[in-house]
Amino acid sequence: MKTSWMSKAVLATAMVLAVRPVPASAQGSDLQLRNQVVLAESGPAGPSPQLQRSGWSGPRMGLMMAPGDGAIASRLKDHGLGSVVSQFGWQFERRVVPFGGGPQLVTEAIPLVGGVEYGKFVPSLTLVMGVRSAAGFEFGMGPSFTVVSATGINSGLVIAAGKSFNYGAVCIPLNVAVSTNPRGTMVTLIAGYAIDQAAR
């Protein structure tokens, strides 16, 4: 009987120890460990990128040239134009600039009118999407559409490169653009200035 009573006492003590509440310090350590496991599985959240958007606009002017005696030069001659045609218009630009640094993301719409020195009215529209580095060097490409007659519109692919000089809220872009289509290639030298719309 004595041995049986001691066995029961030992069993009861073991049960009490098994259900004893975990100390607060141990609970905190366990919770912290579980949080670390969840973060490790989900990965670092990281801050969302901060972007600044701005609009710029201003005049553009330049010269469009049809090198050689190709189909485009002949077509210009047929419409009473020379191989070098002036162009005047306006630039509408949208910029997306990361606050942490990096290249600007740029989209431009440039309507132009050419041939005024020949007594002609030749409208065109160029859309350019590209990037501009922190130093001002830029590259872009996009479609171009030119109305050559009342019933004819020429389209082409424009590839442009150049550099922009910033002076506060004023930007002075200098660009060379090459437009190509099955009829040939044209080269345009164009410059102007643009003003930050938020600064007006």
Buried (B, 14 or more C-beta within 10 A) or exposed (E): EEEEEEEEEEEEEEEEEEEEEEEEEEEEEEEEEEEEEEEEEEEEEEEEEEEEEBEBBBEBEBBBBBEEEBEBBEBBEEEEBEBEBBBBBBBBBBBEBEEEEEBBBBBBBBBBBBBEEBEBEBBBBBBBEBEBEEEBEBBBBBBBBBBBEEEEEBEBEBBBBBBBEEEEBBBBBBBEBBBBBEBBBBBBBBBBBBBBBEEE
